[in-house]
Each structure stands twice: as structure tokens, then as C-alpha cells.
Amino acid sequence: MTFFLGLGIAGIALLALSLIFDGILEGLFGGVLDGLLDGFLSLPVIAGFLSMLGFGGAIVLGTTGLGAVAATAAGVAAGIAAAWVTWKLSRALMRDQTTPTPREDDLIGTSGSVVTPIPAGGYGEVLLRLAGQTVKFAAKSPQPVERGAEIWVEAALSTTSVQVRPVER
């Protein structure tokens, strides 16, 4: 039973090390099998297999009188199941994509409204919609624009300021 518990503890230690060193085994063996075991040789998967082999074997050996061979077989089955679940979860997490962060250039061509009047050649403030949120930007215009006027963004001057022109109707 000590051997199985040692395997389980070694699997937990390997899992802790995988937080730092994950990707090393995939880098070493990744080109050998041409992606056949893509992700299945990662440290979390091996750690899950090893810990379930050890703890599963220790549970079977300690609670039944079946012996070491049956305990090893039960541990291997539990280890394979844990490795498969770990592999599937890690693949699902790696595929999780978020939308890209909005950039300054995403503002070009959007419309908004003036909240602080813009003097000719000077700065005022406008409200624009960026990624579904209303955001206030400093705005510059070659001609004066009064408060409440609808504007069109011509250029992004910086992350917080834009060049605008009034919408003519």
C-alpha cells in the first residue's frame, strides 16, 4: 500500500510542478508522433494518471483482499479515466476564445454626440460606443461643433482622443 500511496503523492507533486513546467514534454515529444498524441503527453495529464493509479490502487488494496495485481489493474483503469478527463478539460480550456480587445482604429467611422462643445482647432468631449459601451473621448475638430451635435470619427489621435467632423443632414 505504501508504494501506491507514494505514486499518488508523486502524481500530486507532478501536478504542482506542471503549473510551472507544463509544455516541456509536449515540446520534447511533439514532433516525434506528428501530433498523434497532441496534448496527451502534457504534465497535467500524466500527473492525473499517476495520482489516480496510486490512490486508486491504494483504495482497492486497503479495502479489499484482492492483492497487488487487482489493485494495479483498478489503479490503471482509474488513471486512464482521470487522464482522459484531464485531457478533454484542458483541450476545452485551450479552445476558449475571447473577443479581441477594442483598438483605436475600431473607432474610425463611428458616430457619436458632443457632450462638451468643440471649439475650432481645440478640444471638446464626445460620447462614442466602443464594444457595446458608451465611452467619453476628447475630440478635436477643424470647425466648431456645438453641444448635442451628431459627429463622425475621422481618425484616432491617441487612446483617449479622436478627430471628428459634424454630420451634415
MARBA-3410 file (N, C-alpha, C, O; in Angstrom, 1 decimal):
169
0.8,-1.2,0.0,0.0,0.0,0.0,0.9,1.3,0.0,0.5,2.3,-0.6 ~ 2.0,1.2,0.6,2.9,2.3,0.7,3.4,2.7,-0.7,3.5,3.9,-1.0 ~ 3.6,1.7,-1.6,4.0,2.0,-2.9,2.9,2.8,-3.7,3.2,3.8,-4.4 ~ 1.7,2.4,-3.5,0.6,3.0,-4.2,0.4,4.5,-3.7,0.2,5.4,-4.4 ~ 0.5,4.6,-2.4,0.4,6.0,-1.8,1.5,6.9,-2.3,1.3,8.1,-2.5
2.7,6.3,-2.4,3.8,7.1,-2.9,3.6,7.5,-4.4,3.9,8.6,-4.7 ~ 3.0,6.6,-5.2,2.6,7.0,-6.6,1.6,8.1,-6.6,1.7,9.1,-7.4 ~ 0.6,8.0,-5.7,-0.4,9.1,-5.6,0.2,10.4,-5.2,-0.2,11.5,-5.8 ~ 1.1,10.4,-4.2,1.7,11.6,-3.8,2.6,12.2,-4.9,2.7,13.4,-5.1 ~ 3.3,11.3,-5.6,4.2,11.7,-6.7,3.4,12.4,-7.8,3.8,13.4,-8.4
2.2,11.9,-8.0,1.3,12.5,-9.0,0.8,13.9,-8.6,0.8,14.8,-9.4 ~ 0.5,14.1,-7.3,0.1,15.4,-6.8,1.3,16.3,-6.9,1.1,17.5,-7.3 ~ 2.5,15.9,-6.6,3.7,16.7,-6.7,4.0,17.1,-8.2,4.3,18.2,-8.5 ~ 3.8,16.1,-9.1,4.0,16.4,-10.5,2.9,17.4,-11.0,3.2,18.3,-11.9 ~ 1.7,17.3,-10.5,0.7,18.3,-10.8,1.1,19.7,-10.4,0.8,20.7,-11.1
1.6,19.8,-9.2,2.1,21.1,-8.7,3.2,21.6,-9.6,3.3,22.8,-9.9 ~ 4.1,20.8,-10.0,5.2,21.2,-10.9,4.7,21.5,-12.3,5.3,22.4,-13.0 ~ 3.6,20.9,-12.7,3.1,21.2,-14.0,2.6,22.7,-14.2,2.5,23.2,-15.3 ~ 2.3,23.3,-13.0,1.9,24.7,-13.1,3.1,25.6,-13.6,2.8,26.6,-14.2 ~ 4.3,25.1,-13.4,5.5,25.9,-13.8,6.0,25.3,-15.1,6.4,26.1,-16.0
6.1,24.0,-15.2,6.8,23.4,-16.4,5.9,22.8,-17.4,6.4,22.0,-18.2 ~ 4.6,23.1,-17.5,3.8,22.5,-18.5,4.2,22.9,-19.9,4.6,24.0,-20.1 ~ 4.2,21.9,-20.8,4.6,22.2,-22.2,6.0,21.6,-22.5,6.3,21.5,-23.7 ~ 6.7,21.2,-21.5,8.1,20.7,-21.8,8.0,19.3,-22.4,8.6,19.1,-23.5 ~ 7.1,18.4,-21.9,7.0,17.1,-22.5,6.4,17.2,-23.9,6.8,16.5,-24.8
5.4,18.1,-24.1,4.9,18.3,-25.4,5.9,18.8,-26.4,5.9,18.4,-27.6 ~ 6.8,19.7,-25.9,7.9,20.2,-26.8,8.9,19.1,-27.1,9.4,19.0,-28.2 ~ 9.2,18.2,-26.2,10.1,17.1,-26.4,9.6,16.1,-27.4,10.3,15.6,-28.3 ~ 8.3,15.7,-27.2,7.8,14.6,-27.9,6.8,15.0,-29.0,6.3,14.2,-29.7 ~ 6.6,16.3,-29.1,5.6,16.8,-30.1,5.8,16.4,-31.5,4.9,16.1,-32.2
7.1,16.5,-32.0,7.4,16.2,-33.3,7.6,14.8,-33.6,7.5,14.4,-34.8 ~ 7.8,14.0,-32.6,8.0,12.5,-32.8,6.8,11.8,-33.4,7.0,11.0,-34.3 ~ 5.7,12.1,-32.9,4.5,11.4,-33.3,3.6,12.2,-34.2,2.5,11.8,-34.5 ~ 4.1,13.3,-34.7,3.3,14.2,-35.6,1.9,14.5,-35.1,1.0,14.5,-35.9 ~ 1.8,14.9,-33.8,0.5,15.3,-33.3,-0.4,14.2,-33.0,-1.6,14.5,-32.7
0.0,12.9,-33.0,-0.9,11.8,-32.8,-1.4,11.9,-31.3,-2.6,11.6,-31.1 ~ -0.6,12.2,-30.4,-1.0,12.3,-29.0,-1.0,13.8,-28.6,-0.5,14.1,-27.5 ~ -1.5,14.7,-29.4,-1.5,16.1,-29.2,-2.1,16.4,-27.8,-3.3,16.2,-27.7 ~ -1.3,16.9,-26.9,-1.8,17.3,-25.6,-1.9,16.1,-24.6,-2.0,16.4,-23.4 ~ -1.9,14.9,-25.1,-2.0,13.8,-24.2,-0.7,13.5,-23.4,-0.7,12.7,-22.5
0.4,14.1,-23.9,1.7,13.9,-23.1,2.0,15.1,-22.3,3.1,15.4,-22.0 ~ 1.0,15.9,-21.9,1.2,17.1,-21.1,1.4,16.6,-19.6,0.9,15.6,-19.2 ~ 2.0,17.5,-18.8,2.3,17.1,-17.4,1.0,17.0,-16.6,0.9,16.1,-15.8 ~ 0.0,17.8,-16.8,-1.3,17.6,-16.0,-1.9,16.2,-16.3,-2.5,15.6,-15.4 ~ -1.9,15.8,-17.6,-2.5,14.5,-17.9,-1.7,13.4,-17.3,-2.3,12.5,-16.7
-0.4,13.4,-17.4,0.4,12.4,-16.7,0.3,12.4,-15.2,0.3,11.4,-14.6 ~ 0.2,13.6,-14.6,0.0,13.7,-13.2,-1.3,13.2,-12.8,-1.4,12.5,-11.7 ~ -2.4,13.4,-13.5,-3.7,12.8,-13.2,-3.7,11.3,-13.3,-4.2,10.7,-12.4 ~ -3.0,10.8,-14.3,-2.9,9.3,-14.4,-2.1,8.7,-13.3,-2.6,7.8,-12.6 ~ -1.0,9.3,-12.9,-0.1,8.8,-11.9,-0.8,8.9,-10.5,-0.7,7.9,-9.7
-1.4,10.0,-10.2,-2.1,10.1,-8.9,-3.3,9.2,-8.8,-3.5,8.6,-7.7 ~ -4.1,9.0,-9.8,-5.2,8.1,-9.7,-4.8,6.6,-9.7,-5.4,5.8,-9.1 ~ -3.7,6.3,-10.4,-3.1,5.0,-10.3,-2.7,4.7,-8.9,-3.1,3.6,-8.4 ~ -2.0,5.6,-8.3,-1.6,5.4,-6.9,-2.7,5.3,-5.9,-2.8,4.4,-5.1 ~ -3.6,6.3,-5.9,-4.6,6.4,-4.9,-5.7,5.3,-5.2,-6.2,4.8,-4.2
-6.0,5.1,-6.4,-7.0,4.0,-6.8,-6.5,2.7,-6.3,-7.2,1.9,-5.8 ~ -5.2,2.4,-6.6,-4.6,1.1,-6.2,-4.6,1.0,-4.7,-4.8,-0.1,-4.1 ~ -4.3,2.1,-4.0,-4.2,2.0,-2.5,-5.6,1.8,-1.9,-5.8,1.1,-1.0 ~ -6.6,2.4,-2.5,-8.0,2.2,-2.0,-8.4,0.7,-2.2,-9.0,0.1,-1.3 ~ -8.2,0.2,-3.4,-8.6,-1.2,-3.7,-7.8,-2.2,-2.8,-8.3,-3.1,-2.3
-6.5,-1.9,-2.6,-5.7,-2.8,-1.8,-6.0,-2.7,-0.3,-6.0,-3.7,0.4 ~ -6.4,-1.5,0.1,-6.8,-1.3,1.5,-8.2,-1.8,1.9,-8.4,-2.2,3.0 ~ -9.1,-1.8,1.0,-10.5,-2.1,1.3,-10.9,-3.5,0.9,-11.9,-4.0,1.4 ~ -10.2,-4.1,0.0,-10.5,-5.5,-0.4,-9.3,-6.4,-0.2,-8.2,-5.9,0.1 ~ -9.5,-7.6,-0.3,-8.4,-8.6,-0.1,-7.9,-9.1,-1.5,-7.5,-10.3,-1.6
-8.0,-8.4,-2.5,-7.8,-8.8,-3.9,-6.3,-9.0,-4.2,-5.9,-9.8,-5.0 ~ -5.4,-8.2,-3.6,-4.0,-8.3,-3.9,-3.5,-7.2,-4.8,-4.2,-6.3,-5.2 ~ -2.2,-7.2,-5.0,-1.5,-6.1,-5.7,-1.8,-6.1,-7.2,-1.9,-5.0,-7.8 ~ -2.0,-7.2,-7.9,-2.3,-7.2,-9.3,-3.7,-6.6,-9.6,-3.8,-5.8,-10.5 ~ -4.7,-7.0,-8.8,-6.0,-6.4,-9.0,-6.0,-4.9,-8.6,-6.7,-4.1,-9.3
-5.2,-4.5,-7.6,-5.1,-3.1,-7.2,-4.5,-2.3,-8.3,-4.9,-1.2,-8.6 ~ -3.4,-2.9,-8.9,-2.8,-2.2,-10.0,-3.7,-2.1,-11.2,-3.8,-1.0,-11.8 ~ -4.5,-3.1,-11.5,-5.4,-3.0,-12.6,-6.5,-2.0,-12.4,-6.8,-1.2,-13.3 ~ -7.0,-1.9,-11.2,-8.0,-0.9,-10.8,-7.4,0.5,-10.9,-8.0,1.4,-11.3 ~ -6.2,0.6,-10.4,-5.5,1.9,-10.4,-5.2,2.4,-11.8,-5.4,3.5,-12.1
-4.8,1.4,-12.7,-4.6,1.8,-14.1,-5.9,2.3,-14.8,-5.9,3.2,-15.5 ~ -7.0,1.6,-14.5,-8.3,2.0,-15.1,-8.7,3.3,-14.6,-9.1,4.2,-15.4 ~ -8.5,3.6,-13.3,-8.9,4.9,-12.7,-7.9,6.0,-13.3,-8.3,7.1,-13.6 ~ -6.6,5.6,-13.5,-5.7,6.6,-14.0,-6.0,6.9,-15.5,-5.9,8.1,-15.9 ~ -6.4,5.9,-16.3,-6.7,6.2,-17.7,-8.0,7.1,-17.7,-8.0,8.1,-18.5
-8.9,6.9,-16.9,-10.1,7.7,-16.8,-9.8,9.2,-16.4,-10.3,10.1,-17.0 ~ -8.9,9.3,-15.4,-8.5,10.7,-15.0,-7.7,11.4,-16.0,-7.9,12.6,-16.2 ~ -6.8,10.6,-16.7,-6.0,11.2,-17.8,-6.9,11.7,-18.9,-6.7,12.8,-19.5 ~ -7.9,10.9,-19.3,-8.8,11.3,-20.4,-9.6,12.5,-20.0,-9.7,13.4,-20.8 ~ -10.1,12.6,-18.8,-10.9,13.7,-18.3,-10.0,15.0,-18.3,-10.5,16.1,-18.7
-8.8,14.8,-17.8,-7.9,16.0,-17.7,-7.6,16.5,-19.1,-7.5,17.7,-19.4 ~ -7.3,15.5,-20.1,-7.0,15.9,-21.4,-8.2,16.6,-22.1,-8.0,17.7,-22.8 ~ -9.4,16.1,-21.9,-10.6,16.8,-22.5,-10.8,18.2,-21.9,-11.1,19.1,-22.6 ~ -10.7,18.3,-20.6,-10.9,19.6,-20.0,-9.8,20.6,-20.4,-10.1,21.8,-20.7 ~ -8.6,20.2,-20.5,-7.5,21.1,-20.9,-7.7,21.5,-22.4,-7.4,22.7,-22.7
-8.2,20.6,-23.2,-8.5,21.0,-24.6,-9.6,22.0,-24.7,-9.6,22.9,-25.5 ~ -10.6,21.8,-23.9,-11.8,22.7,-23.9,-11.3,24.1,-23.4,-11.8,25.1,-23.9 ~ -10.5,24.1,-22.4,-10.0,25.4,-21.9,-9.1,26.1,-22.9,-9.1,27.3,-23.0 ~ -8.3,25.3,-23.6,-7.4,25.9,-24.6,-8.2,26.5,-25.8,-7.7,27.4,-26.5 ~ -9.3,25.9,-26.1,-10.1,26.4,-27.2,-11.0,27.6,-26.9,-11.5,28.3,-27.7
-11.1,27.9,-25.6,-11.9,29.0,-25.1,-11.3,30.3,-25.6,-10.2,30.7,-25.3 ~ -12.0,31.0,-26.5,-11.6,32.3,-27.1,-12.4,33.4,-26.6,-13.6,33.3,-26.4 ~ -11.8,34.5,-26.4,-12.5,35.8,-26.1,-12.5,36.7,-27.3,-11.7,36.5,-28.2 ~ -13.3,37.7,-27.3,-13.3,38.6,-28.3,-12.1,39.5,-28.2,-11.6,39.7,-27.1 ~ -11.6,40.0,-29.3,-10.4,40.8,-29.3,-10.6,42.1,-28.6,-11.7,42.7,-28.6
-9.6,42.6,-28.0,-9.7,43.9,-27.3,-9.9,45.0,-28.3,-9.2,45.1,-29.3 ~ -10.8,45.9,-28.0,-11.0,47.1,-29.0,-9.8,47.9,-29.1,-9.0,48.1,-28.1 ~ -9.5,48.4,-30.3,-8.3,49.2,-30.6,-8.8,50.6,-31.0,-10.0,50.8,-31.3 ~ -7.8,51.5,-31.1,-8.2,52.9,-31.5,-8.8,52.9,-32.9,-9.7,53.7,-33.1 ~ -8.3,52.1,-33.8,-8.8,52.1,-35.2,-10.2,51.6,-35.3,-10.9,51.9,-36.3
-10.7,50.9,-34.3,-12.1,50.5,-34.3,-13.1,51.7,-34.1,-14.3,51.5,-34.5 ~ -12.6,52.8,-33.7,-13.4,54.0,-33.6,-13.7,54.7,-34.9,-14.7,55.4,-35.0 ~ -12.8,54.6,-35.8,-12.9,55.3,-37.1,-14.2,54.9,-37.8,-14.4,53.7,-38.0 ~ -15.0,55.9,-38.2,-16.2,55.6,-38.9,-17.4,55.5,-38.0,-18.5,55.2,-38.5 ~ -17.2,55.6,-36.7,-18.4,55.5,-35.8,-19.0,56.9,-35.6,-18.3,57.9,-35.8
-20.2,56.9,-35.2,-20.9,58.2,-34.9,-21.1,58.3,-33.4,-21.1,57.3,-32.7 ~ -21.3,59.5,-33.0,-21.5,59.8,-31.6,-22.1,61.2,-31.4,-22.6,61.8,-32.4 ~ -22.1,61.7,-30.2,-22.6,63.0,-29.9,-21.7,63.8,-29.1,-20.9,63.3,-28.3 ~ -21.8,65.1,-29.2,-20.9,66.0,-28.5,-21.5,66.3,-27.1,-22.7,66.6,-27.0 ~ -20.7,66.2,-26.0,-21.2,66.5,-24.7,-20.5,67.8,-24.2,-21.1,68.4,-23.3
-19.4,68.1,-24.7,-18.7,69.4,-24.3,-18.4,70.1,-25.7,-17.7,69.4,-26.5 ~ -18.8,71.3,-25.9,-18.6,71.9,-27.2,-17.2,71.9,-27.6,-16.2,72.0,-26.8 ~ -17.0,71.7,-28.9,-15.6,71.7,-29.5,-15.3,73.0,-30.2,-16.0,73.3,-31.2 ~ -14.4,73.8,-29.8,-14.0,75.0,-30.5,-13.2,74.6,-31.7,-12.6,73.5,-31.8 ~ -13.1,75.5,-32.7,-12.4,75.3,-33.9,-10.9,75.1,-33.6,-10.3,75.9,-33.0
-10.4,73.9,-34.0,-9.0,73.6,-33.7,-8.7,73.2,-32.3,-7.6,72.9,-32.0 ~ -9.7,73.2,-31.4,-9.5,72.9,-30.0,-10.1,71.6,-29.6,-10.6,70.8,-30.5 ~ -10.1,71.3,-28.4,-10.7,70.0,-27.9,-12.0,70.2,-27.1,-12.2,71.2,-26.4 ~ -12.9,69.2,-27.3,-14.1,69.1,-26.5,-14.2,67.6,-26.2,-13.3,66.9,-26.2 ~ -15.5,67.2,-25.8,-15.7,65.8,-25.5,-16.9,65.3,-26.2,-17.9,66.0,-26.5
-16.7,64.0,-26.6,-17.8,63.3,-27.3,-18.1,61.9,-26.7,-17.2,61.4,-26.0 ~ -19.3,61.5,-26.8,-19.6,60.1,-26.4,-19.7,59.2,-27.6,-20.4,59.5,-28.6 ~ -19.0,58.1,-27.5,-18.9,57.1,-28.6,-19.2,55.7,-28.0,-19.1,55.5,-26.8 ~ -19.7,54.8,-28.9,-20.0,53.5,-28.4,-18.8,52.6,-28.9,-18.5,52.5,-30.1 ~ -18.1,52.0,-27.9,-17.0,51.1,-28.2,-17.2,49.8,-27.5,-17.4,49.7,-26.3
-17.3,48.7,-28.3,-17.6,47.4,-27.8,-18.8,47.3,-26.9,-18.9,46.6,-25.9 ~ -19.8,48.0,-27.4,-21.1,48.0,-26.7,-21.2,48.9,-25.5,-22.3,48.9,-24.9 ~ -20.2,49.6,-25.2,-20.2,50.5,-24.0,-20.1,52.0,-24.5,-19.4,52.3,-25.5 ~ -20.8,52.9,-23.8,-20.6,54.3,-24.1,-19.4,54.8,-23.4,-19.3,54.7,-22.2 ~ -18.5,55.4,-24.2,-17.2,55.9,-23.6,-17.1,57.4,-24.1,-17.4,57.8,-25.2
-16.5,58.2,-23.1,-16.3,59.6,-23.4,-14.8,59.7,-23.9,-13.9,59.2,-23.3 ~ -14.7,60.5,-25.0,-13.4,60.7,-25.6,-13.2,62.2,-25.7,-14.1,63.0,-25.9 ~ -11.9,62.7,-25.7,-11.6,64.0,-26.0,-11.6,64.1,-27.6,-11.3,63.1,-28.2 ~ -12.2,65.2,-28.1,-12.4,65.3,-29.5,-11.9,66.6,-30.1,-12.0,67.6,-29.4 ~ -11.3,66.5,-31.2,-10.8,67.7,-31.9,-11.4,67.8,-33.3,-11.7,66.8,-33.9
-11.7,69.1,-33.7,-12.4,69.3,-34.9,-11.8,70.6,-35.6,-11.5,71.5,-34.8 ~ -11.7,70.6,-36.9,-11.2,71.8,-37.5,-12.2,72.9,-37.5,-11.9,74.1,-37.7 ~ -13.5,72.6,-37.3,-14.5,73.6,-37.2,-15.3,73.5,-35.9,-15.3,72.4,-35.3 ~ -15.9,74.6,-35.4,-16.6,74.5,-34.1,-17.8,73.6,-34.2,-18.5,73.6,-35.2 ~ -18.0,72.8,-33.1,-19.2,71.9,-33.1,-19.9,72.1,-31.7,-19.3,72.0,-30.7
-21.2,72.4,-31.8,-22.0,72.7,-30.6,-22.3,71.4,-29.8,-22.3,70.3,-30.4 ~ -22.7,71.6,-28.6,-23.1,70.5,-27.7,-24.4,69.9,-28.3,-25.3,70.5,-28.7 ~ -24.4,68.5,-28.3,-25.6,67.8,-28.7,-25.5,67.4,-30.2,-26.4,66.7,-30.7 ~ -24.6,68.0,-31.0,-24.5,67.7,-32.4,-24.0,66.3,-32.6,-23.2,65.7,-31.8 ~ -24.5,65.7,-33.7,-24.0,64.4,-34.1,-22.7,64.5,-34.8,-22.6,65.4,-35.7
-21.7,63.6,-34.5,-20.4,63.7,-35.1,-20.0,62.4,-35.7,-20.7,61.3,-35.5 ~ -19.0,62.4,-36.5,-18.4,61.2,-37.2,-17.0,61.2,-36.9,-16.3,62.2,-37.1 ~ -16.4,60.1,-36.5,-15.0,60.0,-36.2,-14.2,59.7,-37.4,-14.5,58.8,-38.2 ~ -13.2,60.6,-37.7,-12.4,60.5,-38.9,-11.1,59.9,-38.6,-10.5,59.2,-39.5 ~ -10.5,60.1,-37.4,-9.2,59.5,-37.1,-9.1,59.3,-35.5,-9.7,60.0,-34.8
-8.3,58.4,-35.1,-8.0,58.2,-33.7,-6.6,58.9,-33.5,-5.6,58.4,-34.0 ~ -6.6,59.9,-32.7,-5.4,60.7,-32.4,-4.5,60.0,-31.4,-3.3,60.0,-31.4 ~ -5.2,59.4,-30.4,-4.5,58.7,-29.3,-5.5,57.7,-28.7,-6.6,57.5,-29.3 ~ -5.1,57.1,-27.6,-6.1,56.1,-27.0,-7.3,56.8,-26.4,-8.3,56.2,-26.1 ~ -7.2,58.1,-26.1,-8.2,58.9,-25.5,-8.8,60.0,-26.3,-9.6,60.8,-25.8
-8.3,60.3,-27.5,-8.8,61.4,-28.3,-9.0,61.0,-29.7,-8.3,60.1,-30.2 ~ -9.9,61.7,-30.3,-10.3,61.4,-31.7,-10.4,62.7,-32.5,-10.7,63.8,-31.9 ~ -10.3,62.6,-33.8,-10.6,63.7,-34.7,-12.0,63.5,-35.3,-12.3,62.4,-35.8 ~ -12.9,64.5,-35.2,-14.2,64.3,-35.6,-14.7,65.4,-36.6,-14.0,66.4,-36.8 ~ -15.8,65.1,-37.3,-16.4,66.1,-38.1,-17.9,66.0,-37.9,-18.4,65.0,-37.6
-18.6,67.2,-37.9,-20.1,67.1,-37.7,-20.8,66.4,-38.9,-20.3,66.5,-40.0 ~ -21.8,65.7,-38.6,-22.6,65.1,-39.6,-23.5,66.1,-40.2,-24.2,66.8,-39.5 ~ -23.5,66.2,-41.5,-24.3,67.2,-42.3,-25.6,66.5,-42.8,-25.5,65.4,-43.5 ~ -26.7,67.0,-42.4,-28.0,66.4,-42.9,-28.8,67.4,-43.7,-29.9,67.1,-44.2
END
